[in-house]
Amino acid sequence: MDVRTKCTSEQPLEESLEQDIPAGSHRLLQFTNCRLVRGHQIIHEDLWVRDGRIVNPEPVFFDEQARAHCRIDCGGAIIAPGYIDLQINGGYGVDFSYDTETIEEGVATVARGLVKSGVTSFCPTLVTSPSDSYHIILPRIPAVVPKGAGILGIHAEGPFINPQKKGAHPEHCIQTIDKGLITLKDTYGSLERIKIITLAPEKVTDPEVIGQLVERGITVALGHSMASLSDGERAVQQGATLITHLFNAMLPFHHRDPGLVGLLASDAVPQGRTVYFGIISDGVHTHPAALRIAYRTHPQGLILVTDAISALGLEEGVHHIGQLPLQVKQGKAFIAGTETLCGSIAPMDECVRIFQKATDCSVVYAIEAATLHPAQCLQIEQQKGTLDFGTDADFILLDDQLRVLSTWIAGVCVHRTAK
């Protein structure tokens, strides 16, 4: 698909997107010859962008009587909201929990790398670490990376987990919440930058902790856990709304006590509340049949996450995840010297394609599982995850095979796939 730009200013009428679209306040862009993912369907409409937001063209036409400064011919491409990754440990040689000395540079490297796979927003994820590491890393994670994916806040995956389901988390760093919020504040140093906390609900003895975190705008996720279904239901009733990488690092489904997996079909979830769950569709962590079971059981809660590690985008070899060495071999990542999986090396666009093929869901649903659903989970769907009028102009152009052609953040092209 050939994407071309036509500008109404004194720019050449036909110019490749290899040249930047002229910048300036109130610049009005019109994306034409495209198909929009909007309203749970694909529609043939133009997309209008101004001041970093998606705008309604009607008032532009009738009230302002304005014309687009630049018209971008999308060559029939699909325009979708940018992907949102709620769980990613690093990538491109960077591990957020390990590279403490260069964390600012490391986060910037990952943020700029992620736009190649269509990710426009993400939550840098810290695995279970010593308290000192949290105190060093959290204040230094940048809020904004120029020309990189937006940072929604930190996902603290631990250290309040069950050591029996530690996965790639170092057991000597696992803690218990024995003093309520004081324990969390002492561990992390501050809760201000944290957006998601993954914890094992059976290890939470204070019934007020989950609600107190939710009141502070933190999404409580359940994972790395030996929890029974009743443990999970109690946590949801207290305010938890997310399950971390479903099927992984939790009790397997059992017909007498389905564990956290049972939350997908529980009748004890408060009315009007959705339990969301992250799922890794990298072709390794979750069998295609398991993907289909999750999709058919609770489609409105399904969120695609990469759980990507520092080896994302790199060749096979030895890398790190938090405090532990990892080895990538035959397209899989293991704790070095073991057969324990420790994260994914598949980018988000690949996960979307794998999921769509495995479940035979609609293209729109596969895209929404990586856009709308994570935005709803974080309650930011008024800004991210859709192409609705007034939302941030974070979007991607895709071909019919769901390959990323270009990535746009705040209406600015930050990545174009080489022809």
Secondary structure, DSSP 4 states (H G I P E B T S, - for coil): ---EEEESSSS-SSEETTSPPPP-TT-EEEEES-EEEETTEEE---EEEETTEE--HHHIIIII----SEEEE-TT-EEEEPEEEEEE-EETTEETTT-GGGHHHHHHHHHHHHGGGTEEEEEEEEES--HHHHHHHGGGS-S--TTS-EE--EEEE-SSS-GGG-TTS-GGG---B-STHHHHHHHHS-STTEEEEEE-GGGB--TTHHHHHHHTTPEEEE-SB---HHHHHHHHHHT--EESSTTSSBPPP-SS--GGGGGGG-S-SPTT---EEEE--SSSSS-HHHHHHHHHH-GGGEEE---B-TTTTS-SEEEEETTEEEEEETTEEEETTS--B--B---HHHHHHHHHHHH---HHHHHHTTTHHHHHHTT-TTTSSS--TTSB--EEEE-TT--EEEEEETTEEEEE---
